[in-house]
Amino acid sequence: MKILYDHQIFASQTYGGVSRYFAEVILRLPASAWEVTATLSNNHYARHYGIVRCREFLPQVDFRHKGRLMAELGKPYSAFRLRRGDYDIYHPTNFDTFGLRAAGRRPVIVTYHDTNFLTPHNYNRRMARLQHASLKRADKIIAVSENTRQDLLSHFDLRPETIEVIHHGVSRLPAEAFAAIEPPQRPYILFVGLRHAFKNFTTFARAFSQIAPRYPDLRVICTRTPFSQEERMLFRKLGIEQRMEVVVADEATLARLYTDAEMFVFPSKYEGFGMPILEAMAYGCPCLLAEASCFPEIADKAALYFPPDDSEALAAEMERLLCSADLRNLLTTLGLQRVKRFTWERCAEEHLKLYKSML
């Protein structure tokens, strides 16, 4: 058996949840059972795990649409490998349909992560068209949560029996990998990821502003991109500008931040899976989540929840956690137990079982 994975996500992402998912699964498959058709990749996970052996592309230079350019440059070789036909199953890593044409009648499995591009706040006509074409061609579809499976059935005319739910896993760095990183000196609430509209960051900022005067040492640490001018204007209006900080965090720094945070808050209104929830639990960080999307499916009773549009309810739950070490310790214990259900080994085993069922 041989599974052919194309280059798409390993060219377009340096870091990211989708590329990590593919890298973690591929790493755990038998070495003779897969091939990745990447000719250029700066992807951290693929290179670190040794699943691509190709050139980096201008690693010291960053520019707009660099990932998109790399994905385009990688198409000819991926198409060539797909047309050659010496594999059993094609598993595209993203939704460009060039590979579906090149694969001909070979079996195709598509992993579907979320319906974000179909929602009103983030609708993308091109991505909707590509996703629709990929799903229609797929012999089997992997949904990363039951919530995503239901979204698929509501948005697309698909046969339920073609969709398999396989949850992601989570990895935890050993403590020595981040022991040398100094923890922040003041207590903080952690927000991880991008801050697009559907991430509901504004509700979180408003909630924090309601409790900030009572906790003068408390601040918020965010990861990923610097604050925009609009965000800074919001902070000034709310009186919290000096309490908000962005950290550009590699994996070890993020592990340190999860480990020492008072809590992790995830106010997003929609995610296909919500990897940061598992990451926070794995490092013993208490979780406070919007009661939305797949979050109850993932965290179950190991988190506190709030209505996603209610900043006052979120503020009340944050203060409840801040005031109770016992509650934080309970959520830490429940989270560490819950996260044992989500391993990359189990995820890879379920992929392998699905692949074999198609032969």
N, C-alpha and C positions, 0 to 999 in steps of 0.2 A: 504493500500500500504506500502511495506517495501523495501528499497533499501539496499543492502549489499555492503559495501565498504571493500576491504581487507586491510591488514596491510602494504603493500609494501612500500609506500612512507613515511608513518609515522614511519617506522623502519629505512629506509635508509637515511632520511634527518633530521637534527636537525633544520636547517633553510633552506629556499629555496622557489622559486616561485611556484613549483608544489604542495608542501605540504600546502603552504598558500592558494592556490586556493581551494583545497579540503576542508580545515578547514573552510574557510570563507563561502563556499556554504553549507556545512553540518550544520554549526551553525544556519543558517537561515531557514532550513527545519523544519517541524513539528517534535517534539521530538520522536513521535511514528513511524516516517517514515523512520528511518535509523538505521543502526548498523555498527560499525567499528570493525573488527576482530583482533585488535592488542593485543598481549600479552606482548610485550616489546616495549617501545617507549621513546625516549628522545626528541621528536619533540616539539619545543617551542609552536607552534600554537595549536596543538592538546591538549597539556596539559593545556595551558593557557585558552583555551575555554572550557575545560572539556569534549571534545568529545572522549577522551580515558581515561579509568580508569584502567591502568595497571602499571606494575613495570617499573621503569627506569632501564637501563642497564649500569652499570659501569659509572655513569655520570661524575665522576672526572678523568676518564682515557680515553685518546685518543690514537688510534693506527690505522694503515693503514687498510682499508677495514672493519672498525668497523660497518658501516652501512650495508654493504653487509652481514656480519655475522648475524646481527640482522634480516635482511630480510629472511635469510635462516632459522633461528631459529623459525621465525613466521609462516612458511609455514604449518606445520602440523595442527595447530589449524584453520587457515583460510580454509584449504582444508576440514577439518571436518565440519566446519560451512556451507561451500558451498554444501557439499554432503547432509547435513541434509535437505535442501530444503525449510525451512520455511521463504521464502522471495519471492519477486516478480521479482526483477531486480538485476543483478550483475553489479556493476560499479568498475572494477579494477582500482587501483590507480597508477599502473605502468604496464610494458609490459611482465613480467614473465608469461608464459602461463600455469603454474600449475593450476591456478584458472579456466581457460577455460575448462579444462578437468573435474575438480571437479563440475563445475556448470551444466554439462550435457546440457540439452536443454533449460534451463532458458534464458530469454532475457538478452542480454549483451549490455551495452553502454561503449564505449571507448572514452576518451578524448585525442585528439592528439594536442600536444603543438608546435612541430616544426619538420622539416626534417633535423635537424642538423647532425644526425648520418649517413645521406645518402649523405652528401656533400663531395666533394673530399678532402677537408682539414681536415675532421674529420670523415671519413668513419669508421664504426664499423660493421663488418660482423654479429656478434652475435646480436647486437641490431637491425640491419636491418631485420634479420630473425624473431626475436621476434615481432617486430612491424608489419611485414607483416602478421604473423599468427594471431595476435590480431585483426587487421583491417578486415581480411577476415572473422573472426568469428563474429564480431560485428553486431548486428542488427541496431544500430545507432551509428554514430560517431559525437562527438562534436569537431569542429575546433575552436581554440581560436581567429582566425581572418579570414577574407576573403582571405588574402594572404596565410595563412596556408591551407585553403580549396583548393585553386588552386594548391598549392604544392602537396597536397594529390592526386588530380586528375591527375597530371602529372607524379607522381612516382609510383602510384598503379592503378591497374585495379579495380576501385570502381564505383558503381552507384552514380551519383551526388545526387540523392534524399535521400540517406542514410546519408548525411553529413549536419549537422546543425551548423551554426556559432553562437557562444555565446561568446561575449567579456568578459574579466575579469572586475572586479571592482577594486576600490582602497579605502584604509582606511587612515585616517589622525588622528594622535594623537592630543589631545587637547594641546594648547600651554603650559598649566601648567605642562604637562608631561615631557617637556624638558627645561622648563624655568631656572632650576637650573644648566644646563650644560653650561659651559663657551664657548662662540663662539671663533673660531680661531682669533688670534690677527691681522693677516695680510690678505689682500684680496686673494681669491683663486678661482680656477676653479675646479669643482667637477667631478670626474670620479667614477662611481659606478659599482661594479661587478667584475667578473673574467676577466683575461686578456689573454685568449687563442688567437690563431692566428686569428680566424674569428671575434674576438672582435675588431681587427684593432687598438690596442693600440699603436703600433709603429708609425702609421700615425699621431696619436694624439700627441705623444711625439715629433715627428719631427716638427709638426706645432707649438707646444708651444715653441720650441727652436728658432723659427723664430721671435717670438714677445717678448720673455723673456728679451732681452737686453734693450728694451724700457720701461719695467715695472719692475724695480728692486725689488719691494716689492711683486710682484705677484708670487704665487706658485700654484702647483697642489696638491690636496688631493685625494688620491685613497682609496677605501675601500677593504675589504676582505684580501687576502693573502699578506705576505711580498714580497718585490721585490726579484726577482731571481738574480743570479749572472749575467746572460745575460742581464737582464734589467738594472742593475747598470752599466754594461759596456757600454750599449747604452747611458745612461744618461751622463756618463763621456765624451763619444765621442761627444755628442751634447752640452756639457757645461752646463747642467741643473741639475747635481746630487744634488746640495744643495737646489734645488727648488722643489723636488719631495718628497712627504710624503705619508705614508700608515697609515690609522686609522682602527683598528678593531672596527667596529661600531655595537652596538646593535640598536634596533629600535629607541630609544629615541635619541641616538647620531646621527644616520642617519637623523632623522628629523631636528635636529639642523644644520647639515651640509647642507641639502637642503635649509633651511630657509635663511642662511647667505651667500651662495655662490654667486659669481658674475654671474655664469652661470653653467649649467649642460651640459656636452658634451658627446654624445653617438655615437661613430664612428663605431659601429658594422656593419658588412656587412650582418648579418642575425640573426633574432630573430623570434620566432613564434608569440610573442606579444610585448615584451618590457615593462615589468612592471615598471622599473625605470622612464620611460617617464611620466607615470601617477603620480608616487610618486613625481617627481620633480614639476610637474604642481600643484599638490595638496598643496604643501608647497610654492607656489609662486615663484619658481625658473625658470628663463628664460632657454629655451631649444634650443640647437644647435645639430642637428641630421644629420647622414648620410642619403642621399636621396636613401634609399634602403629598401628592405624587406617590412614589414608592417608599417613602421614608418609614412608615409604620411596618411595611413588609420587611425592610432591612433591619431596623433597630428593635422592633417589637417593644417590649417593656423595659428595654435598657436605656431609654432616653426620656426626657420630658418634651412635651409638645405644646405648641401655641397656634392659634388661628393666624394664617400667614399675613393677613392685612391688618392685624390688630397690634399696633405698636405698644399700647398700654398693657395688653396681656403679655407681650414679650418682655416688657420692662419688669412686670411683676414676677415673672418666672426667673429672670436673671437675678433679681434681688433675692428671691427665695433661695436660689442656689448659693449666692454670695454669703447669705446669712447662716447657712447650714453645712458645716463640714461633714456631718453624718450623711446628709443627702448626697453630697458630692462623692463621698466614699462608697455609698450604695450604688450610685450610677457607674462608678469606676468598676466595681466588682461585677455588676450585671453586664457591663460592656465587654469586659475581658472574657466572660463566659459566652456571651452571644457571638463574639467574633470567631470563636473556635469553629463555628458552622461554615465559615467562609474561607476556604483555603484554595490556593492556586493548584495544589495537587488534585483536589477533588474536581475543580473546574476542568483541568486538563484531562482527567479520567473520563469525564462526561463528554468532552469533545471527542476523545478517541472512540468511545462507544458509539457516538453518533456517526462518525466517519465510517466505522466498520459496518454499521447497519446499512450504508448506502452502496456497498460493494456487491 
